[in-house]
């Protein structure tokens, strides 16, 4: 993705990117829908049966212990299998979307070149499509924690005005994505300062 943005800046073409924040993404994956997608992907049925094994949970308050209830959503966290199952579940998010999408576990970014107002409309249309996908697949996107970034070398930067539903996505001049701080001009100063503080 960074190379796509760098190439655009070299050509003096801007790119708009929306960093999508899924709310409690790993917790919301419905088990039955996940199993349906695993079967549809052509996975060995024995693996599907292995994943199908249900989990239960109970709550203890003081000495009182609740009855067991079946857990019907969520993928394992802090294990290799969790992100893999999540990726299988969201694997069709790109359908009917023309903009570029990058997905790493629950980190999602959608972006496209912006040369005219029609490109902005197309990116907004893809965001609307993604919002519909989220509803249809039981996922929740948090517009307030998502960010819109306009990558450009222009001295005067127009404001970014993208929406998820009726809520405007906040604009940011930089954003940390997969451990790398991306600035609108791809300058590394924030990353260098961040790395120096960590050292």
Buried (B, 14 or more C-beta within 10 A) or exposed (E): BEEBBEEBBEEEBBBBBBBBBBBEBBEBBBBEBBBEBBEEEEBEEEEBEEBEEEEEEEEEEEEEEEEEEEEEBBBBEEEEEBBEBBBBBBEEBBEEBEBBBBBEBBBBBBBBBBEEEEBBEBBBBBBBBBBEBBEEBEBEBBBEEBBBBBBBBEEEBEEBEBBBEEEBBEBBEBBBBEEEBBBBBBEEEBBEEBEEEEE
